[in-house]
Amino acid sequence: MLAIKRLDITEARLLIAGATQKAQNIGVPMCIAIVDESGNLIAFERMNGGKTSSVTIAQDKAFTAAAAKKATHDYNAVNVPGSLVFGIHTEVGGRMSSVGGGLPVIVDGEVVGGIGLSSGMPQQDMDCAQAGIDYFEAQSR
């Protein structure tokens, strides 16, 4: 039997709180998705003004980060013509994202979930995702 570590709803809410706070600070309303280690949605928040197209994008970023155990911006760096990874964004029914803003959530060296943000520029999405993780880690000590 495998013992699997996974985020729970309380932890998902902490991730959302940290990401929301950063989004408010930079003035960009975000869509924020939190998934478990398999990429299944635990919690989602669309801030007032978050883009409707970002609802799905945020979830796909979180899915990619958790299921692939890799930040979406890492795929962006190699998803270029000529690379063996080129086209990764077409996999899993098009759910694999190579746009910055998805990060795995790691606890004790294990990926326990993912966070994905969308509505800003990729660096803004990345910064807010990291803020969510930072807040989660600070509250979990």
Helices and strands as residue ranges (DSSP letters): H 9-26, E 31-36, E 41-46, H 54-67, H 72-78, G 88-90, G 92-94, E 102-107, E 110-118, H 122-139
